[in-house]
Amino acid sequence: MATTEKSIDTLNDLIEINNDRVAGFEKVIADIKDENIDLKELFQDYSAQSREFSQKLTAIVAANGGDAETGNSASGSLHRAWIDVKALFGGSDRESILSEAERGEDAIKKAYRDALSSGELSADAYETVTAQAQDINAAHDRIKALRDAA
């Protein structure tokens, strides 16, 4: 497909955005009020999902001789704006919480789509990223459905 270095760079971008996703959901979880307690469990699941995804991507980077990212993206990406839920909407309005979560999911969904279309992933990485992208898309769709129902 492409060089190992480009594949590692692309994987590191996905590791960073997964780390951003974890930070975003953890902030939301901390700010959610009791009336939206069901969202806490859902967001905890998605936070755990991104931790697992980061670990799998890190293993691929290491297996290819690269150094994996351990932090969040340099630009504070994914939507640092949506992380500060309390400042945006007090953490209590269900539709607002879900709308902001959906925006965050839009960003990670795009990052996976871009990684898959880049042609820069090794074969083993492509397989893993494809599987993760399917789960990311399902998470996005679930959050969107909940927002539509709110």
N, C-alpha and C positions, 0 to 999 in steps of 0.2 A: 504493500500500500504506500507507505511513505517512510521517511526516516524515523528512527527510534526517538531522536531528540524532539521532533515535532509532535510525535505521539505523546511523549512525556509532558510537553508543554500543554497540550490539549487536556490531558488527564489532570494536570495540576490546576487548570482553570476550573474543571468540574469539581475537584476536591475543594477548592476555595468557595465555590458557589454552594456546595453542600454544607460547608461550615457556616456560611452566611445564613443558610436556611435554618440550621440548628439554632443559631443565635436569635434569629427572627422569631421562631416558634417559642423558644424559651422566654423571650420578652413578652410575647402575647400571653403565654400561659400564666406568667406572673401577674399580669394585669387583668385577666378575665374575672368578672364578677360571678357570684353564685348562680345567677339565672342562666348563665351560659356554660355551666359546668361540663356539659356533654362535649363542648368544643375542646376543653382541656385534654381529655383522653385522646381525642382525634389528633390534636396537635402534638401530644406526647408521642403518639405512634409515628407521626411524620418526622418528628425530630430524631427518633430512634432509627427510622429508615435512612435518613441522611447520614447519620453516624456510621451505619453499616455500609452505605454506599461509599463513603470516604475511605473506610478501612479496606474495602475491596479494591478501590482505585489505587490506594497507597501501595497495596501488595503488588499490583501490576507494575506500577512505577518502579518499585524496588527490584522486582524480578527483571526489569529491563535496564538495571544499573543506574537509575535516576534517583534524585532526591525529591521526596514528596513534600508538598506544601503542608504546613501544619496549622496555619492561621486562616484568617478570613482574607478576602480579596483586598488588594492594595487600595483600590478605590472605594472600599466600603460598599461594594456593589450589592447586588440582589435587590435592594430597595431598603437601604438603611432608614429611609423615611417611614416605611411600614413597620419597622421594628419598634419605633417609639409610639406604640399604640395609644398610650395614655395621653400624649400631647395632641394626637390627632382627634381622638373621639372619646376620651375618658375610659376606654376599655369596656364599656358596658353595652353599647349598641351592637346587637348581633349582626345586622346587615353590614355595618361599617367594618366590624372585625373581619367578617368573611370577604368583603370586597377587597380589603387591604391584603388579606392572606392570598386571595386569588391573584392579585397583582404580583405578589412575590412568586407564586407558582408559575405565572406567565413567564417571569424572568428565567427561572431554572428550566422550564420547558424549552424555552428558546435556546438556552445554553446547550442543552442536550441535542436539540435539533441541529444547531450549528456544528457541534462536535461530530455528529454522525455524517453530516454532509461535507465536512472539510476534506475528507480523503486523507487525513493525517493520522488516523488511528491504526495501530497494528491489528492483526486479525483477532488476537485474543482480547485486546482492549475493545474492539468493535463489538464483539459478542456481548461482553459485560455491559458496555454503555447502552447497547440496544435493549437489553433486558431491564436495565435501570430506567431508561427512557419510558418504557411501557408503564412501569410503576409510577413514575412522575406524572405521566399523562392521566393515569387513573386517579391519583391524588388531586390533581388539578380539577378533573371533572367532578369529583365528589364535593370539593369545596365550592365549585361553581353551582352545583345542584342545591347545596345547602343555602348558598347566598340567594339563589333564585326563589327558594321557598321561604326565606326570611321576610 
